[in-house]
Structure formats: C-alpha cells, structure tokens
C-alpha cells in the first residue's frame, strides 16, 4: 500500500545523495515529487527515472535556493502542475571550510546563504498555502553538527544549529494549525560531498542516503495527530 498516494512533495538538493534518496522513497510511496537543485542534467535524469519506475510523478525544476524569486517560482511550478504541496523537504546544504581560524569568509557566506537563508526561503514560499488548507509537513534536513561542535566545524555547525532553532520555533508557532515540522539530523553519510570533505572513518561504517530518506518517510507517514519533531540518525 502506497502511504502517500495523491500527495505532492518538493525536495531541494534533490539531484544526488540524500535528496535523491528522499525523492525516490517518497515517490515509491506514491507521492508526486518536485525536484529542485542547481544540477540540471542530474535533475532531469532523476525525474525520468522516477516517472518510469515509481507510483508518483516527477517534475524537475532547476532552482538556486539562495535566490528568493527562484524558490517562489519552484512553489508556483509545483502548484501549477499538481495543485497542492503537502510536503516540503529543505535538504539543500553545503559543507565547506568551517574553522574560524581558516578565515574562509567567502565559504562562510555560501553556507549561510544555502543552509540558513535557503531553508527560510523554502518555508516562506510554502507556508501560506499549508496554513490555508490546514495541513502540510515541513521537513528540515539538519545534521548532528546542529547538536554538537568540534574544532573544525564552527561555521557549518552554526548554520545547522540555526536550522534546528528554526525547526523548534516553527513547530511551536504552528501548533494546532494542522501543519507539522520535523527536523532530521543525520551523522556521517556516504555521499561524495561529505566524504570528500570529512574523509573516511575506518572505525565506523557511514550511513547510506537511503537511511536518512527512511527517517523522512517515517516522519511524513504518521497519523494526522502525530508530529515527529526530531530524529537523530547516527552510524553505529
């Protein structure tokens, strides 16, 4: 039984890794998926794959989440194509130089723009629609770095602490409106971007993108009266 038949989800950062896995698993549950990322070729390929193999329909919309007008257009394209948005997954994110002593100010700016502003722009685009219909689910992909900091993660962790704060506050703001908020915080995940930045850890097998996607599917398929606010997913 497909638990999300007839629903529509927007997923940012959907062209690879965690975002791709989330899109595929939501579509497998019957949801229509609107795929957003800057990588147009990969995005189109994923949409074609989903349309051929799953119960949901896919629409690819190249989007830079740091551009508010582009994020608003992403929402409008979803409404024009499917008539509603039931799930919005803020997955787009950057892991760049984060130690303050590295003084990589340009990379800090990029992380703030994508990891914080991109999340806020996504929420702002979809929230009026969800409040009007008194239903919907906003899922923010955070990180264990939003819960703990090491000596090389200061700026990245700061952006992820911000995502966690946004999620916690928004959940309280939206209490009893019918709109849910979930914050999903994965540890080290086996994606090209993460392993390139952090390297391998021979003592611990990393998570797979599908493990994080499973947490998202769990959160968004709960009964109407259940709101899963926080999930932390760590490798053993």
C-alpha positions in Angstrom: 0.0 0.0 0.0 1.4 3.4 -1.0 1.1 5.7 2.0 1.5 9.0 0.1 -0.7 8.4 -2.9 -2.1 11.7 -4.2 0.4 13.8 -2.1 2.9 16.2 -3.6 6.4 16.9 -2.1 9.1 19.4 -3.0 12.6 18.3 -2.3 15.6 20.7 -2.6 19.1 19.5 -3.2 17.4 16.5 -5.0 20.0 15.8 -7.7 22.2 13.4 -5.7 22.9 11.9 -2.3 20.3 12.3 0.5 18.0 14.5 -1.7 17.8 11.9 -4.4 17.1 9.1 -2.0 14.3 11.1 -0.3 12.7 11.8 -3.7 12.9 8.2 -4.7 11.4 6.9 -1.5 8.6 9.5 -1.4 7.8 8.6 -5.0 7.8 4.9 -4.2 5.1 5.7 -1.6 3.0 7.3 -4.3 3.9 10.9 -3.8 4.3 13.3 -6.8 7.8 14.9 -6.3 9.1 18.3 -7.5 12.8 18.0 -7.7 14.9 21.1 -7.1 18.7 21.6 -7.5 21.2 23.6 -9.5 22.5 20.5 -11.4 20.1 20.5 -14.3 21.3 17.3 -16.0 21.2 15.1 -13.0 17.8 16.5 -12.0 16.3 15.7 -15.4 17.7 12.2 -15.3 16.3 11.5 -11.9 12.8 12.8 -12.9 12.8 10.4 -15.9 13.8 7.5 -13.7 11.1 8.2 -11.2 8.5 8.7 -13.9 9.4 5.3 -15.3 9.7 3.2 -12.2 7.5 4.5 -9.3 4.0 5.3 -8.4 4.4 9.0 -8.3 5.1 11.6 -11.0 8.2 13.8 -11.0 8.8 17.3 -12.2 12.3 18.8 -12.3 12.7 22.5 -11.6 16.3 23.8 -11.6 16.5 26.1 -8.6 19.1 28.1 -6.7 17.7 28.2 -3.1 19.7 31.3 -2.4 17.5 33.2 -4.8 14.2 34.0 -3.2 12.4 34.6 -6.5 13.6 31.2 -7.8 12.3 29.4 -4.7 8.9 31.2 -5.1 8.9 30.0 -8.7 9.6 26.5 -7.6 6.5 26.6 -5.4 4.4 28.1 -8.2 5.5 25.4 -10.6 4.5 22.7 -8.1 1.1 24.3 -7.7 0.6 24.7 -11.5 1.5 21.0 -12.1 -0.1 19.2 -9.1 -2.5 21.7 -7.4 -1.1 21.4 -3.9 2.1 21.0 -1.9 1.8 18.6 1.1 5.5 18.1 2.0 8.4 20.5 1.7 11.9 19.0 2.3 14.6 21.5 2.9 17.6 19.3 2.0 19.9 21.6 0.0 23.1 22.3 2.0 26.8 23.0 1.8 29.7 21.6 3.8 32.6 24.0 3.3 35.6 25.3 5.3 34.3 25.9 8.8 37.2 26.5 11.1 37.2 30.2 12.1 41.0 30.2 12.0 40.9 29.2 8.3 39.4 32.7 7.6 37.5 31.4 4.5 34.9 34.2 4.7 33.6 33.6 1.2 32.8 29.9 2.0 31.1 31.0 5.3 28.9 33.3 3.3 27.9 30.5 0.9 27.0 28.2 3.8 24.9 30.9 5.5 23.1 31.6 2.2 22.3 28.0 1.4 22.0 26.4 4.8 20.0 29.1 6.6 18.5 31.5 4.0 17.6 28.7 1.7 15.7 27.0 4.4 13.8 30.2 5.4 13.0 31.0 1.7 11.6 27.5 1.3 9.4 27.7 4.4 8.2 31.2 3.4 7.2 30.0 -0.1 5.0 27.2 1.0 3.7 28.2 4.5 0.7 30.4 3.5 -0.6 27.5 1.3 -0.2 25.0 4.0 -1.9 27.2 6.6 -4.8 28.0 4.3 -5.5 24.3 3.8 -4.7 23.5 7.5 -2.4 20.6 6.6 1.2 20.0 5.4 4.6 19.0 6.6 7.9 20.9 6.5 10.9 18.7 6.9 14.3 20.3 7.6 17.4 18.2 7.0 19.8 19.2 9.7 22.9 17.4 11.0 24.4 16.1 14.2 26.5 19.2 13.8 23.4 21.0 14.9 23.7 19.3 18.2 27.5 19.2 18.8 30.6 21.0 17.6 34.2 20.1 17.0 37.2 22.3 16.5 36.9 22.3 12.7 33.1 22.7 12.3 32.3 26.1 13.9 30.6 27.9 11.0 28.9 24.8 9.4 27.7 23.8 12.9 26.4 27.3 13.5 24.3 27.1 10.3 22.9 23.7 11.4 22.2 24.9 15.0 20.3 27.7 13.2 18.2 25.1 11.2 17.5 23.3 14.5 16.4 26.5 16.1 14.2 27.4 13.2 12.6 23.9 13.3 11.9 24.1 17.1 10.5 27.6 17.0 8.4 26.9 13.9 6.9 23.8 15.4 5.7 25.9 18.3 4.4 28.6 16.1 2.4 26.1 14.1 0.9 24.1 17.0 -2.7 23.2 16.3 -2.7 24.6 12.8 -2.5 21.2 11.1 1.0 22.0 9.7 3.8 19.7 11.0 7.5 20.3 11.3 10.2 17.7 11.5 13.9 18.2 12.0 16.1 15.2 10.7 19.7 15.2 11.9 22.0 12.6 10.2 25.6 11.8 11.1 28.2 11.0 8.6 26.6 9.9 5.3 28.1 8.1 2.4 27.8 10.8 -0.1 30.5 12.2 -2.4 30.2 15.7 -0.9 30.6 14.6 2.7 33.3 12.0 2.2 35.3 14.5 0.1 35.2 17.0 3.0 35.5 14.7 6.0 37.3 11.7 4.6 36.7 8.0 5.6 36.4 6.8 9.1 37.8 3.2 9.1 36.3 2.5 12.5 32.7 3.4 11.6 30.6 2.5 8.6 28.8 5.6 7.3 25.1 5.9 6.9 23.7 5.5 3.4 21.5 8.2 1.9 18.6 5.7 2.0 18.9 5.5 5.8 18.2 9.2 6.1 15.4 9.0 3.5 13.8 6.3 5.5 13.6 8.7 8.5 11.9 11.3 6.4 9.3 8.8 5.1 8.7 7.6 8.7 8.0 11.2 9.8 5.7 12.2 7.0 3.6 9.0 7.1 2.5 9.2 10.7 -1.2 9.7 11.5 -2.6 13.2 11.4 -2.4 13.5 15.2 1.3 12.5 15.4 4.0 15.1 14.8 7.6 13.7 14.8 9.6 16.8 15.8 13.2 15.4 15.9 15.0 12.4 14.6 18.8 11.9 15.0 20.3 9.2 12.8 23.8 8.1 13.6 26.1 5.4 12.3 26.7 2.7 14.9 
